[in-house]
C-alpha cells in the first residue's frame, strides 16, 4: 500500500466534500469550477481505491 494512493483517496473525498455544497452556494459562473472539482475528486478517489486494492493494475 503506497502512501500516495491514500493521499489520492483523502484528497478526492475532501474535494467532493467541499465541491458539492460549493456548487450549490456559489453564484452562476463560479459554480462550474466547483462542479468540475467534484468530478475530479470522484475520479481521484476511485483511482486511489483501485490502485490501493489492485497495486499492479496499470503495469503490464
C-alpha positions, 0 to 999 in steps of 0.5 A: 500500500503506497502512501500516495494512493491514500493521499489520492483517496483523502484528497478526492473525498475532501474535494467532493466534500467541499465541491458539492455544497460549493456548487450549490452556494456559489453564484452562476459562473463560479459554480462550474469550477466547483462542479468540475472539482467534484468530478475530479475528486470522484475520479481521484478517489476511485483511482486511489481505491483501485490502485490501493486494492489492485497495486499492479493494475496499470503495469503490464 
